Structure formats: structure tokens, C-alpha cells
């Protein structure tokens, strides 16, 4: 498994995902494009999956639920 380093952008993405989940767990899904807009378009929607994958690996490593 590769080493995962969590950057400020990873944290912003995680915060937006958690906010959405807290508001309405039954309707927490969103598009990559919408998520990118929520973090100020700092990343292209085609690349955000890599960040989400990193977050999932990190969550797994610390024993938290994966994204």
C-alpha cells in the first residue's frame, strides 16, 4: 500500500463530504463537479477521485469508515 499524505486540499474535500453527510445522510451523494465547486475549483473533477481514494486509504489506516 502506498504512503498517503493528507494535504490541506484533502482536508477541505473531507470537510465538504462530512458536511453533506450530516445535513442529510439519505441524500449525501454529489457529483465530482459539485464537490470541486465546493472546494473552490482547486482541482479538476477528472482528478478528484485520486484525492477521495487517498482519503479512503487514510481512513482505513486509522480504523475509520472508508469513503
C-alpha positions, 0 to 999 in steps of 0.5 A: 500500500502506498504512503498517503499524505493528507494535504490541506486540499484533502482536508477541505474535500473531507470537510465538504463530504462530512458536511453533506453527510450530516445535513442529510445522510439519505441524500449525501451523494454529489457529483465530482463537479459539485464537490470541486465547486465546493472546494473552490475549483482547486482541482479538476473533477477528472482528478478528484477521485485520486484525492477521495481514494487517498482519503479512503486509504487514510481512513482505513489506516486509522480504523475509520469508515472508508469513503 
